[in-house]
């Protein structure tokens, strides 16, 4: 489903007009409303690609609009043990670093995965600020606020010696978009429109209880179908549920 289709009325915006009780063209023809619904659609993308996809660090959920895969290489600099990753090479915000691999010497090109440490470990502070004598080949890493800290200060350098895997923010819509589609499977595009309409109606048409109830019922059904789909795509995650108070 494309973002905005005023010719055949098959877009997300046109679906929002229908679900939220507007006349055809009320949103697409009003720059203010169009900006509001663009924002709500983007927040729905956050919810389904971000919140739901973030349930597991091993999740394979990613916005399918991206052409590149969610990993990148970085240079290991001799004497530098911390590396920050805010954006990928295309400028997309990185939301979570899921794995770190390194080449462990100047004489090999084989990457080995490092063990991840957590902030509740007794030596977490020492890993983030190691003694100058703690040099060698890193074997573990600690991640905090999109910065990774090696447990040892590298005593060698390698141009593409590091490799990170990550999650990233969705590919967001602009209000001027027309043919761009949401970065989730096509059968759940309507869910994006329903969720965005629900957000708007709940605030701006709060007295329309029948409309709200009907949208809630439709959204609950779509979300449960989506969770079943995500569980099948990511069987290691086990049974998944959505609680209304957590996602809306």
Buried (B, 14 or more C-beta within 10 A) or exposed (E): BBBBBBEEBEBBBBBBBBBBBBEEEBBBEEEEBBEBBBBBBBBBBBBBBBEBBEBBEEBEBBBBEBEEEBEBBBEBBEEEBBBEBEEBEEEBEBBBBBBBBBBBEEEEEEBEEBEBBEEEEEEBEBBBEBEEEEBBBBEBBBBBEBBBBBBBBBEBEBEEBBBBBBBBBBBBBEBEBBEBBBBBEEEBBBBBBBBBBBBBBBEEBEEBEEBBEEBBEBBEEBBEEBBEBBBEEBEEBEEBEBEEEEBB
